[in-house]
Amino acid sequence: MSANESANWVNAYLDLLKHQRGLSPHTLSNYRLDFQALLVLAADQSLAQLQYFDLRRFTSKMHAQGLHARSIARRLSSWRGFYTWLATQIDLPANPVVGVKAPRKEKSLPKALGVDDAVHLVAQQAGDTPFALANRAMFELLYSSGLRVSELVSLNLNNRIESNDQNPGWIDFEQAEVHVVGKGNKERIVPVGRCALDAVSAWLAVRGQLLRTEVHALFLSERGTRMSVRVVQLRLKQHVLQVGTPAKVNPHVLRHSFATHMLQSSGDLRAVQEMLGHRSISATQVYTALDFQHLAKVYDAAHPRAHKRTRTSKG
């Protein structure tokens, strides 16, 4: 396998991940970077000729260059999957990544705000402009339902699917739920607290002032385009400085805060994992069979911003 052949196999594997596993563009981009690193480390050596000790040497080199242990582990995982697939395409003696371990990583707890800090942060609103109302709605929703920021900006006004428009999510105000399509195209339903619903309703009342061509997008930028991840990050950073929150906060911190506060209040790890859309760390645990009404009950009783509300039955 020449260098060109190695690159061709990598591209073929990336196509497989994209079309068969339905990975997001962001995840595919990370995979591509992992394989580019492998090609650089292999230099003129064919990927098919690499052996266990080559991969161990690569791992040591990455560690010496200061690459974080978590990043090294991710690369090894990507490479291991690639070689498993490659063995089905060509005659490969063994998977050279099997048995290669990343350096030990320091244990660290996810960052999370205290309940008072989180509530104070999302409850603050700088005026009644469309800009301010959009911010309040987005920040409340991030903390209310533990959404990933990519899931937040992908939300549409409703569940109507137009041609060439794959609806990635929407809010059901009647049921107080947000329908989300997360990583790996996994669908889930998460409760939405009354404070977040009120904030989104206030935003919708002025959304038309920014409406241009993005008729389906729930959240719009000042230019009338669908809100981007980067803009949400920048707006939240500015908001944190304005309200004086004593911590570095990004959208993922609000997601961690949601999970931490829910777990502290409810003690129900299974329900929290279901609402976050996480795969269980144990292959024997399957959470898809959980009844949603149980999740809603846990949410209503535990989340600081939920507030009691009446749910209507579906069907």
N, C-alpha and C positions, 0 to 999 in steps of 0.2 A: 504494500500500500504506500504510494508516494504521498508527498505533502498535499498535493491537489486532491488525491483520493481521500486522504484523511479529512480534509475540509468538506468534501462532498458527502462523506458519511455523517459528519456533524450536522450539515444542513438537512440531510434526509431525516435525521433523528429529531431535529427541531420542528420539521414539518409534521412529523408523527405526533409530537407533543401538542402542537397547535390544533390539528384537525381531529385527533382521536381523543385526547384528554381535555380539550377545551380550555387550556391554560390562558390566563389573561396576558395581554401584551407586556405588562410590567414583569410578570413571572418569566415569560419567554425571554425578555431582555436580560434578566439575571442569568438564565441558563446559557444564553449566548456568550455572556461575559465569562462564565465559568469555562466554557469550551475554548474560548479564545486564549484564556490563560493556559489551558492544557497544551494547546498547539504551540504557544510560545515556549513553555517549559520543555516540550519534546524537541524543539528546534527542528533539525533535519531528520529526526528519527520518526519512523512511521508509528502512528498510534497503535497499529496492530502488533507491533514488535515490542511495545513497552511491557515490562515485567514488574512484579511485586516490588523489587528493590528500587526500580526507577521511580515508582509512585511514592515510596517512602522518602527517597531523596528529594522529590518535588515538595513533599509535605514539610520536610526540614527546611528547605530553601524558603518556602512561603513564610514559615514561622520566623526565620532569621530576618526576613524583610519587614517584619512587624505586622503581618496580616493577622487580624483577630482570629482567635480559635474558632469562634462561631462561623466566620466566613470560610475558614479552611474546611470545617466539617460540612458546610453546605456544598463546597466544591467537590469534596470527595463523594458526597451523596449523588451529585449530578453525574460525576464521572462513572460511578458504580452502575447507575442506571443505564448510561450510554453503553458501557461494555456488556451489560447483560443483553441489551438489544443487539449489539454488534455481533455477538456470538450466534445469533439466529440468522445473520446475513452472510458471514464468512466463517471459515474454519479458524477458531480461536482456541488455543490450548487451555487458557484459564482467564478468569476475570482478574486483572492485575491489581484492582483496587480492593478486592476482598481481603480483609485482615489489616488493611492500612487504617490507622486511627489518627484522628486529629489531636493536637495537644490539649491537655486539660484546660478547660475554661473556668474562670472565676465565677462562682455562684453569685447571682445578683437578683434581687427582687424587682418585679415590675414597678415602675414609678406610678404612684397614684396620689391624688390630692386627698386631703381630709374632706369629710362630708361638708363642713361649713365652708371651706375654701371653694369646693366644687360648686355648691349651690350659689354662693356669692358671685362666682365668676360667670356662670351662665345666666343668672337672673339680671345682671346689669345690662342696661341698654342706653346707648348714647344718642338719644333723640328719637324722632319718629320718621326719619328719612328712609327711603327704600334700602339704602346701604345699611343703616342701623338695624332695621327690621329683619333684613336677610341674615345679618350676623346673629342676632338673637335667636332666630329660628334654627339656624344651622348648629349653633353651639348647644342649645337646649336639646336638639335631636341627637347629637353625638353622645351627650351624657345620658339622655333619657333611655336610649335603646342600644348603646354600645356599638354603634355602627363604625365600620371602617370608613375613613374619609373618602376612599374611592367609591364605596357604596352610597355614601351621602350624595356626592355630586352626580351620580348616575340615576338618581330617583327622577321619575316622571310625575306628571300631574295625576294620572290615573292609570288604570290597567289596560287601556285601549292600545292595541298594537297596530300601527300603520305599516304600509309596505316599506320594506327596508329599514324598519325601526324595531329592533329587538328590545322590548321593554325590560330594562334591568331592575325595576322595582317601583313601588308607589305606596302611598299612604292611604289606608282605609280609615277615614275619620269616623264612620259609623261604628266600626268594631274596635277603634283605637289600636290599630295594628299597622306596622310597616312591613311590607312584603319586600324581601331583599333577595337578590341573586349574588352570592358571594364567590369566594375562590372556587375554582373548578366547576363553575356554573351550578353550585349547590344552592337550592332555594330554601329559604327559611322565613318564618313569620315571627316578629318580635313585638311585644306590647309597646305602646307609646304613652307616656305620661300626659296628664291633662295640661301641665305647664307647657310642654313641648307642642302639643296640639294647638293650644291657644296662640303660641308664638308663631307657628306656621300659618295659622289662619290670619294673623295680623299681617304677615308677609304677603300672603296671597291677595289681600285687599289692595296692595300697592304694586304688585308684580306687573300689572299691565303697563305701568309707567316705563318699564325697562324692556318690555316685550318687543322683539324685532322679528327674527326668523325662527328662533328656538321655541316653537309653540308647545313642545312636549316637556321640555326640561322644567323641573320643579324650581330649582335655584338658578338665577341668572346673575351674571356679572353686571357691572355698570355699563358695559358695552352692549348688553342685551344678549350675550352668548351664554352657553351653558357654563355654569360655574366650574372652575378647574380645581384640582387638588392643591396646586401651588397657591392660588389665590386664597383658598380657605386657610392654609397654613399661615400665610402672611397676615391675614385679617385677625386670626386668633392671636398671633404673636403681638400685634399692635394692641389688641383688646386687653391682653394680659398686662401689658405695661400701663395701660390707662387705668385699670381697676386696682393695680397694685398687688396682684396675686403673688405671694412669696415663694414662687417656684417657677421653673422652666416648664412651660405647658405647650404641647402640640396636640393635634387631634387624637393621636394614639394614647396620650396620657388620659384624655377624657374617656376613651374606651377602657383603659385599665382601671380608671376610677369607678366607672360603671360596674365592672366585674367585681372589683374589690368590695365595694359597698353592698352590692347585692349578696355576695357570698358572706360577708360579715353579718348581715341582717338575717339572711335566710338559712345559711348553712347548707344549702342545696346545690352541691357542685354540679350535679347532672343537669339541673335546670339552667344554671348559668352557662354551662358549656353549650347547651342547646341554643340559648339565646345569642351567644357569641358566634355560633356557626363553626366552632372548633371541632376537629376530629379528636376522638378520645385518644389519650396516650396509651391506652390499653386496647389491644386488638380484640379483646373479648367483650368489650363494652360497646353496646350499640344504643345510641340515644334517639334514633329516629322514631322509635315506637312511643315516645313520651306523648301524653295527651296535652294538647295546647292549652286547654282550660286550666290544667295544673300549672303550667308556666305562667299564665295570666294571674292566677291566684298568688303565686309566689311573688310576682312582680308588684302587684297592687299592695301587698302587705309589706314589702321590703324597701322599695325604691324611694328615696327622699323626695323625689319630684313627681311621684305618680299621682297622688290625690285619688280618692275613691271616685268611681264613676260607674254608671250602669252600662252593662254590655248587652247587646241584643244578640239573639241567636241567629245563626246563619241557616239558609236553606228555605 
